[in-house]
Amino acid sequence: MIILARMRSPLRFTFAFALTAVLTLACGGCAEVWNDPYPASDRGANVLYASFIERPKHLDPVQSYTEDEALFTQQVYEPPLQYHYLKRPYELVPLTALEVPKAEEIDRGRFTVYTIRIRPGIRYQPHPAFVAVNQGLARERIARLGSPYQLPLDTRELTADDYIYQIKRLASPRLHSPIFGLMAEYIVGLQDYAERLKKFDTRKAEWLDLRKHRLEGVEKVDDYTYRIRIKGRYPQFAYWLAMPFFAPVPWEAEKFFQQLGMAEKNFTLDWWPVGTGAYMLTENNPNARMQLVRNPNFRGEPYPAQGETGDVQAGLLADAGKTMPFVDRVVFTREKESIPYWNKFLQGYYDSSAIPNDTYDQAVRVSVGGEVGLTPEMAQKGIRLRTSVDTTILYLGVNWLDSVVGGGSERSRKLRQALAIAIDWEEYISIFLNGRGIVAHDPLAPGIFGQRVGREAVNPVTHVWQGGKARRRPIDEARKLLTEAGYPEGRDAKTGAPLVLYLDSFGRGPGDKPRFDWWRRQFAKLDIQLEIRDTDWNRFQEKLRKGSQQLYILGWNADYPDPENFLFLLHGAQARVKSQGENTSNYVNAEFDALFERMKNMANSPERQRIIDRMVDIERRDAPWIGGFHPVTYGLAHSWVRNGKPNNMARNNLKYVRVDVDTRAAKRLAWNRPVLWPIGLILLLLAAVTVPAVAAYRRRERKAAKPGPDAQTQARAGV
């Protein structure tokens, strides 16, 4: 800096630029750090990099019920069971339990008992709740904390009491569990337990110790064994034992977070989960980053040694028997825009990625025969494509209570059938999902027992089987049904008034307009005017609760792989308006309901299949859902990511994933080398301009410094 200050301005500028250029060119060997979004300390670390869009609202397992939340909760919490990572159809296997409990019927089938035995020696993650002095912190000290992990940490062993405590939490008046209503129907005494807790919960500032209140249907046998007693038969209950709702929560954690001043700092179980799983959440910055770190107290778990056909060839059994988890940390960065997220994936800064709609053609190529593959650009990078059909259905629902489109009259039924033919879900999937979907022909999702395949799977109301595939019936058949319903050319045959229908929706953003326009065109095929009533999510939910909607769009993702978990969405006893259940269409059909009651608790068998077939026929004819689709997930992963396999039933997948850190570092370096030749070209051009200018400037300086004749004469005269 001192040197530059002594130089005259043109030369100083040239030297400064040249010095900068030299330093830049000299850094060619450290090119990997130029655009790396992660700290230098992460380089070479065993870290998995992922992203998230919106902050999960609930990380407390008693309240959490969304996929984005499960991405975190299922890495931290461990219910007694889990799904086998590789096998399909999905299979329950032990997690903390010693075995999958068998249902034991007692009292001539009036009750069923599940006895769960957990493994001894399992320990919780380090946490301040297990340190006694942290249970009486001053409010001022809490206010100074940036994280609960700044306090002293300890652990303890997992016991049966922790599982019992969490089941009691389902009924806590201070919490809202979305499954309480369902579980209160089955777990003996849970409803009464909730009523008793309300009477005791009079001092809100104090911790409500659930250990002091006995729950009749849950019994501790010993430190590692507990029993759950449910009413009647409910075979699907075992699936719930694989969900975080039935994961253990230590009473110390709830008491710790109940202290005054904790909530103001967002120190709650909704932000800071406490579990025995492979990872612990150590950073929760909802606007920027969330971080999972390997639980140092995790016992380890062997990678599965069995899978399904093709898993060996896909390399999914190469780590069989090795101890998990493989990754030390998982860093989630919030990305609000799809393009920066996509570019970072291509640069190697995210290890896997979904495919945004606006980059679909860049990633995927569909052959003439309809086969999906990667583009040459993606294949050259070694990126792998994995596809899976989600155990999900999105549908256009009808409110059965509506006087125009609802009810069991022949007129309304034919109107719904006409709409079911006219609404081209194949086109919707092509336009808005880039083909990533399968048209739904019944309420069941693919891979669920009861759903037929091939010709038998086709909905005869809307499609015909031609050339080995389902083809939508022509629009003329829909117009004929509409006329039979009393609406020729979209007008009431008696009054001549145009038929106007209303679609209730909740806004998602600017991309809604093309979809709304598409919906209007579908109804316009039948000369029906569609009015879209767009609102926010809360208002939309209120309409469903009151039954004030006419048509609506909604979806359902399976809680467990059983047909009951889909068909109950149309069970009359579960009607939203009548009982606040999940039957948002308020559909009622006496035969359907009677068949559901027979089917719901049956084991999978030919008889159960026959009952499901009849239920599907009834639903197709009545059309309380006017079609829909099952999403197909397209996932991309870099070559250095191992063991990635979609699992639509569980989200505790991170412990199985392995990362080849050296390959990733080499690829990042190759893909992110800086382009330096423009700097050299600019330097040459600048030199071509500045060097002559500097030379001319120096000539003028020397000429000005040379003494003139008068000065020489004065010098000789001694002046």
BATORSE-265344 format. One record per residue (C-alpha): x, y, z. Coordinates in steps of 0.25 Angstrom, whole numbers, padded with zeros to 4 digits, always signed. Each point is the difference from the previous one (the first is absolute). Last residue first. Layout:
<recs>
XYZ;...
</recs>
This chain:
<recs>
+0088+0137-0035;+0014-0004+0000;+0003+0005-0014;+0002-0014-0005;-0013-0005+0005;-0008+0012-0006;+0006-0004-0013;-0005-0014+0001;-0014+0004+0004;-0001+0009-0011;+0004-0011-0010;-0011-0010+0005;+0003-0012+0010;-0006-0014-0004;-0012-0004+0010;-0011+0003-0010;+0006-0008-0011;+0002-0012+0010;-0015+0001+0004;-0005+0001-0014;+0008-0012-0004;-0006-0008+0012;-0014+0004-0004;+0002-0005-0014;+0006-0013+0005;-0012-0002+0010;-0010+0003-0011;+0007-0010-0009;-0001-0011+0011;-0014+0003+0004;-0008-0004-0013;+0008-0012-0004;+0001-0004+0015;-0015+0001+0001;-0002-0009-0012;+0010-0010+0006;-0006+0000+0014;-0014-0001-0006;+0004-0013-0008;+0007-0006+0012;-0013+0002+0008;-0008-0006-0011;+0009-0012+0000;-0003-0003+0015;-0013-0009-0001;-0001-0005+0014;+0000-0015+0002;-0014-0004+0006;-0003-0013-0006;+0014-0007+0001;+0001+0005+0015;-0014-0005+0004;+0003-0013-0007;+0013-0003+0008;-0006+0004+0013;-0013-0009-0002;+0009-0011-0004;+0008+0002+0013;-0012+0001+0009;-0007-0013-0005;-0013+0002+0007;-0008-0011+0007;-0015+0000+0002;-0007-0010+0010;-0001+0009+0012;-0007+0011-0009;-0012-0009-0003;-0009+0002+0012;-0011+0006-0009;-0009-0012+0000;-0011-0005-0009;+0004+0005-0013;+0014-0005+0000;+0008+0004-0012;+0014-0007+0000;+0013+0007+0002;+0011-0010+0004;+0012+0008-0005;+0002+0015-0004;+0013+0002-0007;-0006-0001-0014;-0009+0012+0002;-0015-0002+0003;-0013+0003-0007;-0014-0003+0004;-0012-0001-0008;-0013-0002+0008;-0012-0005-0007;-0013+0007+0005;-0013-0009+0001;-0011+0007-0008;-0015+0005+0002;-0014-0004-0005;-0013+0006+0004;+0000-0004+0014;-0014-0002+0006;-0001-0008-0013;-0013-0008+0003;+0003-0011-0011;+0015+0000+0003;-0002+0000+0015;-0010-0012-0001;+0010-0008-0009;+0011+0003+0010;-0008-0005+0011;-0003-0013-0008;+0015-0003-0003;+0003+0003+0015;-0009-0011+0004;+0005-0010-0010;+0015+0004+0005;-0004-0003+0014;-0005-0013-0003;+0012-0004-0008;+0008+0004+0012;+0008+0011+0007;-0004+0000+0015;-0014+0006+0003;-0002+0011+0009;-0004+0011-0010;-0008-0010-0009;-0013-0003+0007;-0002+0015+0005;+0004+0005-0014;-0010-0010-0006;-0011+0006+0009;+0004+0015-0004;+0000-0003-0015;-0014-0006+0001;-0005+0011+0008;+0006+0011-0009;+0004+0013+0006;+0010+0010-0005;+0003+0012+0009;+0010+0004-0011;+0011+0003+0011;-0001-0014+0005;+0012+0002+0010;-0009+0002+0012;-0006+0012+0007;-0012-0009+0004;-0012+0006-0008;+0007+0010-0008;+0013-0008-0003;-0007-0013-0003;+0008-0012+0007;-0013-0008+0003;-0003+0001-0015;+0013-0007-0004;+0006+0007-0013;+0013+0003+0006;+0000-0013+0007;+0003-0006-0013;+0014+0005+0000;+0006-0005+0013;-0009-0012+0000;+0007-0004-0013;+0013-0003+0008;+0014+0005-0002;+0001+0010+0012;-0002+0015+0002;-0003+0001-0015;+0000+0014-0006;-0013+0007-0003;-0003+0011-0009;-0010+0012-0002;-0007+0007-0011;-0014+0006+0002;-0014+0000-0006;-0012+0006+0007;+0005+0005+0013;-0008+0005+0012;+0001-0013+0008;+0003+0007+0013;+0013-0007+0002;+0004+0000-0014;-0003+0015-0001;+0009+0002+0012;+0011-0007-0006;+0000+0009-0012;+0000+0012+0009;+0012-0005+0007;+0007-0004-0013;-0002+0014-0007;-0011+0003-0010;-0003-0003-0015;-0015-0001-0004;+0001-0005-0014;-0013+0002-0008;-0002-0011-0011;-0010+0002-0011;-0005-0013-0006;+0000+0000-0015;+0004-0015+0001;+0014+0002-0006;-0001+0013+0008;+0002-0008+0013;+0014-0004-0005;+0003+0014-0005;-0003+0006+0014;+0010-0010+0006;+0011+0004-0009;-0002+0015+0002;+0001-0003+0015;+0013-0008-0002;+0006+0011-0008;-0004+0010+0011;+0006-0008+0011;+0014+0002-0003;+0000+0014+0006;-0001-0006+0014;-0006-0011+0008;-0014+0004+0002;-0010-0009+0007;-0012-0006-0009;-0015+0000+0000;-0006-0004-0014;-0013+0005-0002;-0010-0004-0011;-0009+0008-0009;-0011-0007-0009;-0006+0010-0009;-0015+0003+0002;-0009-0006-0010;-0011-0002+0011;-0004-0014-0002;+0012-0006-0008;+0010+0007+0008;+0011+0004-0009;+0014-0006-0003;-0003-0004-0014;-0011-0009+0005;-0001+0000+0016;-0010-0010+0004;+0009-0011+0005;-0003-0007-0013;+0005+0011-0007;+0013+0000+0008;+0001-0015-0002;-0001+0002-0015;+0011+0012+0001;+0009-0010+0007;-0001-0010-0011;+0003+0010-0010;+0012+0004+0007;+0007-0014-0004;+0003-0010+0011;+0014+0001+0005;+0010-0011-0005;+0005-0011+0010;+0011-0008-0007;+0003-0014-0007;-0005+0005-0013;-0013+0005+0005;-0006-0001+0014;-0011+0010+0002;+0000+0012+0010;-0009+0009+0008;-0012-0009+0006;+0008-0013-0003;+0011+0004+0010;+0012-0009-0004;+0007-0008+0010;-0005-0013-0005;+0006+0003-0014;+0014+0001+0006;+0002+0000+0015;-0010-0001+0012;+0001+0007+0013;-0004-0008+0012;+0014+0000+0007;+0007+0013-0002;+0011+0001-0010;-0007+0011-0008;-0009+0009+0008;-0014-0004+0003;-0012+0010-0003;-0003-0006-0014;+0004+0003-0014;+0011+0010+0003;+0008+0005-0012;+0015-0002+0002;+0010+0012+0002;+0013+0006-0004;-0004+0003-0014;+0006+0014+0000;-0008+0003+0013;-0008+0012-0005;-0003-0003-0015;+0002-0015-0001;-0007-0003+0014;-0012+0009-0004;-0001-0006-0014;-0001-0014+0006;-0010+0006+0011;-0010+0004-0012;-0012+0005+0008;-0011-0004-0010;-0002-0014+0004;-0001+0002+0015;-0009+0013-0003;-0010-0009-0007;+0000-0010+0011;-0002+0011+0010;-0012+0006-0007;-0006-0015-0002;+0001-0001+0015;-0007+0013+0003;-0012-0004-0009;-0001-0014+0005;-0001+0005+0014;+0010-0005+0011;+0005+0014+0005;+0009+0010-0005;+0002+0009-0012;-0012+0009+0000;-0005-0001+0015;+0013+0000+0006;+0001-0010+0012;+0008-0010-0007;+0011+0011-0002;+0008-0005-0012;+0015-0002-0001;+0010+0002-0011;+0012-0010+0004;+0014-0001+0004;+0004-0014+0004;+0013-0004+0007;+0008-0013+0002;+0010+0007-0009;+0004-0007-0013;+0015-0001+0000;+0011+0005-0009;+0015+0000+0001;+0010+0007-0009;+0015+0000+0002;+0010+0011-0003;+0013-0005-0006;+0003+0014-0005;+0000-0005-0014;-0014-0006+0003;-0005+0013+0003;+0005+0007-0012;-0005-0012-0009;-0014+0002+0005;-0005-0010+0010;-0010-0011-0003;-0015-0002-0001;-0006-0010-0009;-0012+0005-0008;+0003-0008-0013;+0004+0012-0007;+0010+0002+0011;-0002+0010+0012;+0012+0009+0004;+0002+0005+0014;+0010+0010+0006;+0000+0013-0009;-0015-0003-0004;-0004+0000+0014;+0007+0013+0004;-0013+0009+0001;-0008-0011+0007;+0011-0002+0011;+0006-0013+0001;+0003-0005+0014;+0014+0000+0004;+0011-0008+0007;+0014+0003+0005;-0001+0015+0000;+0013+0008-0003;+0004-0008-0012;-0001+0012-0010;-0012-0006-0006;-0007-0001+0014;+0004+0015+0002;-0006+0004-0013;-0013-0007+0003;-0001+0007+0014;+0003+0013-0007;-0011-0003-0010;-0011-0005+0010;-0001+0012+0008;-0003+0000+0015;+0012-0008+0004;+0003-0003+0015;+0012-0008+0003;+0000-0014+0006;+0013-0005+0005;+0001-0015+0004;+0011-0004+0009;+0009-0012+0003;-0005-0009-0012;+0000-0015+0000;-0010-0003+0011;+0001-0012+0001;+0008-0012+0002;+0003-0009-0012;-0008-0013-0001;-0003+0003-0015;+0008+0011-0006;+0000-0005-0014;-0015-0003+0001;-0005+0012-0008;+0010-0001-0011;-0011+0001-0010;+0003-0014-0005;-0002-0005+0014;-0013+0007+0001;-0006-0005-0012;-0010-0010+0006;-0003+0004+0014;+0009+0002+0012;+0008-0007+0011;+0012+0002+0008;-0005+0013+0006;+0010+0010+0006;+0003-0003+0014;-0004+0010+0011;+0009+0008+0009;-0002+0002+0015;-0002+0015-0001;+0007+0007+0011;+0008+0010-0008;-0013+0004-0008;+0006+0003-0014;-0004+0015-0003;-0012+0006-0006;+0001+0014-0005;-0011+0010-0004;+0004+0013-0008;-0005+0013-0005;-0013+0006+0004;-0004-0011+0009;+0013+0000+0008;-0001-0013+0008;+0014-0005+0003;+0003-0013+0009;-0010-0009-0005;+0004-0014+0005;+0003-0012-0009;+0000-0015+0000;-0013+0000+0009;-0001+0000+0015;-0008+0012+0001;-0002+0015+0004;-0006+0009-0010;+0004+0015+0001;-0010+0009-0007;-0014-0006+0003;+0006-0006+0012;+0002+0015+0005;+0011+0010+0002;-0006+0010-0010;+0007+0011+0009;-0013+0006+0005;-0004-0015+0002;+0011-0002+0010;-0002+0012+0009;-0007-0007+0011;+0003-0015+0000;-0009-0009-0007;+0012-0004-0010;+0007-0008+0011;-0013-0007+0005;-0003-0005-0014;+0014-0005-0001;+0001-0006+0013;-0013-0008-0003;+0008-0008-0011;-0008-0001-0013;+0000-0013-0006;-0005-0002-0015;-0015-0004-0001;-0004+0012-0008;+0013-0001-0007;-0006-0011-0009;+0004-0015-0001;-0010-0004+0012;-0011+0006-0009;+0002-0011-0009;-0003-0010+0011;-0013+0006+0002;-0004-0004-0014;-0005-0013+0005;-0011+0007+0008;-0009-0011+0008;-0009+0004+0011;+0004+0011+0010;+0015+0002+0002;+0010-0004+0011;+0014+0005-0001;+0011-0008+0008;+0013+0004+0005;+0014-0007+0001;+0014+0005+0003;+0000+0006+0014;-0011-0011+0004;-0015-0003-0004;-0004+0015-0001;-0015+0001-0004;-0007+0008-0011;-0015-0001-0001;-0004+0006+0014;+0008+0012-0001;+0005+0004+0014;+0002+0015+0004;+0013+0004+0008;+0009-0003-0012;-0007+0010-0008;+0007+0011+0008;-0006+0013-0005;+0011+0010+0002;-0004+0013+0006;-0004+0013-0007;-0013-0005-0004;-0005-0002+0014;-0014-0007-0002;+0003-0012-0007;-0005-0010+0009;-0015+0000-0005;+0005+0000-0015;+0009-0012+0004;-0012-0008+0004;-0007+0002-0013;+0012-0004-0008;+0001-0013+0008;-0015-0003-0002;+0003+0000-0015;+0012-0008+0001;-0006-0011+0009;+0002-0012-0010;+0008+0004-0012;-0010-0001-0012;-0009+0011-0002;+0009+0010+0008;+0011-0004-0011;-0009+0006-0011;-0003+0013+0007;+0014+0001+0005;+0006-0001-0013;+0002+0015-0004;+0006+0002+0014;-0002+0014+0006;+0008+0003+0012;-0003+0006+0013;-0013-0008+0003;+0009-0012+0000;-0006-0013-0006;+0011-0004-0010;+0009+0004+0011;-0004-0013+0007;+0005-0008-0011;+0014+0007+0001;+0001-0003+0015;-0003-0015-0003;+0012+0000-0010;+0009+0007+0011;-0005-0010+0011;+0005-0012-0009;+0014+0005+0002;+0011+0007-0007;+0013+0002+0007;+0006+0013+0005;+0007+0012-0006;+0008+0012+0004;+0003+0015-0005;+0004+0012+0007;-0006+0013-0006;+0004+0006-0014;-0008-0011-0006;-0013+0007+0003;+0004+0010-0010;+0002+0015-0001;-0001+0001+0015;+0000+0014+0007;-0015+0000+0003;+0001-0014+0006;+0010+0006+0010;-0010+0012+0004;-0011-0010+0002;+0008-0007+0010;+0001-0015-0002;-0006-0011+0008;+0000-0012-0008;+0014+0002-0005;+0006-0003+0013;-0005-0015-0001;+0007-0002-0013;-0008-0010-0009;-0008+0012-0007;+0013+0006-0004;+0001-0010-0012;+0010-0011-0005;-0008-0009-0009;-0008-0011+0007;+0005-0014+0004;-0004-0014-0005;+0006-0010+0010;-0012-0010+0001;-0007-0003-0013;-0015+0003+0001;-0012-0010+0002;-0013+0004-0005;-0013-0008+0004;-0012+0003-0009;-0013-0004+0006;-0014-0001-0007;-0013+0002+0007;-0014-0005-0002;+0005-0012-0008;-0005-0010+0010;+0005+0007+0012;+0014+0000-0006;+0006+0001-0014;+0015+0000-0001;+0006+0008-0011;+0015-0004-0003;+0011+0010+0004;+0011+0002-0011;+0013-0004+0007;+0010+0005+0009;-0005+0014+0000;+0009+0012-0003;-0001-0002-0015;-0008-0013-0003;-0005-0003-0014;-0013+0004-0007;+0000-0004-0015;-0003+0009-0012;-0003-0008-0013;+0012+0002-0003;+0012-0003+0008;+0012+0011+0001;-0001+0008+0012;-0009-0010+0008;-0010+0009+0007;+0002+0004+0015;-0005-0004+0013;+0002+0004+0015;-0001+0015-0003;+0013+0006-0001;+0001+0016-0001;+0012+0008-0005;+0001-0004-0015;-0015-0002-0001;-0003+0014+0006;+0009+0007-0011;-0006-0005-0013;-0013-0002+0007;-0002+0015+0001;+0000+0002-0015;-0009-0013-0001;-0011+0006+0009;-0006-0005+0013;+0008+0006+0012;-0009+0002+0012;+0004-0011+0010;+0014-0002-0007;+0004+0014+0004;+0007+0005-0012;-0012+0009-0004;+0000+0012-0010;+0011-0005-0010;+0007+0012-0006;-0003+0002-0015;+0008-0003-0012;+0011-0011+0005;+0013-0004-0006;+0010-0011+0001;+0015-0002+0002;+0006-0013+0006;+0012+0002+0008;+0013-0009+0002;+0009+0011+0000;+0010+0003-0011;-0003+0014-0001;-0009+0004+0012;+0010+0009+0007;+0001+0009-0013;-0014+0004+0003;-0011-0003-0010;-0005+0008-0012;+0012-0005-0008;+0001+0011-0012;+0015+0003+0001;+0004-0011+0009;+0002-0011-0010;+0010+0008-0008;+0011-0001+0009;+0010-0004-0010;-0003+0012-0009;+0003+0009+0011;+0013+0005-0007;-0009+0006-0011;-0008+0008+0010;+0013+0005+0007;+0006+0004-0013;-0012+0007-0005;-0001+0008+0013;+0015+0004-0001;-0002+0004-0014;-0012+0008+0004;+0007+0007+0011;+0013+0002-0009;-0008+0007-0011;-0007+0009+0009;+0013+0004+0007;+0006+0003-0013;-0011+0009-0004;-0001+0007+0014;+0015+0003+0004;+0005-0010+0009;+0003+0003+0015;-0014-0004+0005;+0002-0014-0007;+0012-0003+0008;-0006+0004+0013;-0012-0010-0003;
</recs>
